[in-house]
Amino acid sequence: MKIAILGSGFIARFYADTLAGQRRKDTLHVVYSRTEANAEKFATDYQVPHFFTDMAQAVNHPEVDVVIIALANHLHLAAIEICAQAHKHVLCTKPLGRTGEEARLMMELVEKAGIMGGYLEDLCYTPKFLKSLESVKNNSIGRVLWAKSREAHPGPHSDWFWDKEKSGGGAIIDLGCHCIEIARNFIGKGIKPVEVMCWAATQVHPIAAEDHAIGLVKYANGAIGQFEVSWCFRGGMDLRDEVMGTEGTIWLNSFLRTGFEMFSTGKGTGYVAEKTESNSGWLFPVGDEVHELGYSHMFTDMFEAIEHHREPSETFYDGYVVNCLIDAAYKSAASGSWEPVDLPVWRGTEAEAHSISYHDYDEHHYLIKEEILPDGNISRILKDKTTGVVSKISIVTSEV
Ligand SMILES: NC(=O)c1ccc[n+]([C@@H]2O[C@H](COP(=O)([O-])OP(=O)(O)OC[C@H]3O[C@@H](n4cnc5c(N)ncnc54)[C@H](O)[C@@H]3O)[C@@H](O)[C@H]2O)c1
């Protein structure tokens, strides 16, 4: 497949490193950037045959099959409009929109044009995430009760992120979009998110948006999603997830502690990993960043989806749901209350209740808890099914 990439900044280079780094049949064919110098530099660095400073010309290049949007947040909608008019499949970086409404327009544009809208949510494609999600789907950890995702770093690298108008917000829109979608995948994309409670503050930087936030997303089946995001964290990029199920637990650490530790006096000049603050002392490099961050699997899914006329795992619809959740988080941060999630388009189940099946101990009792105590004996906490009385029985193991 021949690809046009719009933008030549930070994420465009990550994408290009992924697409050009290994032998792939999908190749960058066209690049658009605002200035000729940047467009030409990118084209030279990645051997892209054509470069433009006009976005429509780049998209409409006759040999282009699919367009990747790697532009600042306020430009996603205009770029998608051009792709829809040109009937070119489009893959857009995160966050899809600055608001749920903007994201809904984008989703409608691609659906009306009959093109594929792939949502480039890389952290839902990391090898660790994919394996974890498979375990959840295989029922290895039972019913998911709580899924927590954290992304925290010392703040983004470009001016427009810090401008609320252009970015749509602060750490919530920038990092919360990842965390919300990670938790939503674990809990189940068909389960309706109903309410959000969020605390957000501007703790360090002189900006209008939040640089730190914590939020809870309540799902219709009783599960809870939690996001923790910050642009104030010192020490690199902290990417961690926790999933708690009725039959098991998953802990993921995707970046700072991946099993690769290195000490340096700092005499060298080498790049360590994204958002690393220092190149001396004990360091946590990442072996293959584009792979560990999910970009390789993400593009494989996207191009295969186009080729086989199926949906990718992350679509514009998913990006739109995430934006609607972020809207509710901002409302909650302002009101200090739980706020309902407004989802004008919802394609999952409307079911609210979840069925809990308790463990039977015997005909008359439920087993609440069983534990082996330090003396080796077993304690069992039971509840009488008729009277509700809770009692404890001790099993002396030497008598068993
Ligand atoms: N993990 C991820 O998936 C990830 C990581 C970083 C950034 N992003 C996303 O990628 C997008 C770009 O972020 P970035 O980090 O590459 O930023 P960046 O500032 O490094 O690059 C932004 C690109 O947009 C262009 N641009 C900015 N303002 C423009 C304007 N007014 N007209 C035309 N072009 C303009 C810049 O020239 C540059 O090519 C954002 O939506 C961001 O949220 C995603």
The ligand as an ORCA input file, in Angstrom:
! r2SCAN-3c Opt
* xyz 0 1
  N       1.671      7.865     21.282
  C       1.080      8.528     20.327
  O       0.261      7.984     19.627
  C       1.420      9.967     20.117
  C       2.590     10.513     20.646
  C       2.872     11.854     20.405
  C       1.972     12.629     19.667
  N       0.825     12.078     19.189
  C      -0.163     12.882     18.444
  O       0.384     13.223     17.170
  C      -0.076     14.513     16.772
  C       1.147     15.377     16.477
  O       1.945     15.464     17.654
  P       3.533     15.556     17.580
  O       4.030     15.092     18.882
  O       4.050     14.926     16.341
  O       3.691     17.118     17.486
  P       4.776     17.938     16.697
  O       4.596     19.348     17.116
  O       6.121     17.324     16.839
  O       4.330     17.789     15.178
  C       3.107     18.344     14.758
  C       3.051     18.412     13.256
  O       1.939     19.262     12.930
  C       2.384     20.357     12.152
  N       1.632     21.566     12.448
  C       1.469     22.170     13.643
  N       0.717     23.276     13.495
  C       0.394     23.366     12.171
  C      -0.369     24.264     11.403
  N      -0.972     25.303     11.953
  N      -0.484     24.000     10.071
  C       0.086     22.936      9.521
  N       0.844     22.038     10.203
  C       0.983     22.264     11.513
  C       3.845     20.524     12.515
  O       4.528     21.221     11.521
  C       4.296     19.069     12.650
  O       4.544     18.518     11.382
  C      -0.954     15.017     17.904
  O      -2.300     14.763     17.617
  C      -0.497     14.186     19.111
  O      -1.494     14.044     20.097
  C       0.552     10.757     19.371
*
